[in-house]
């Protein structure tokens, strides 16, 4: 999966990039072909905000979550992405049946 990470109001961190890479690579098994993920990580006062746009061959998924902790915000957004992928895949399988 191709991943591009953009930091706003925050210094770029290799730790956050590698954390996102490891988590997003797990979604390859749900996708029909490798996708592209655009991730925006930003801070506004005390809030950490993560926006993920995942583009695949048959889907376009967007999730935006905020939390006081950066890794918690990333995990919440990735959980939302996973739910949307599974829902879309189940819908396609039911449609084929």
Secondary structure, 3 states (H helix, E strand, C coil): CEEEEEEECCCCCHHHHHHHHHHHHHHHHCCCCCCEEEEEEEEECCEEEEEEEEECCCCEEEEEEEECCHHHHHHHHHHHHHHHHHHHHHHHHHHHC
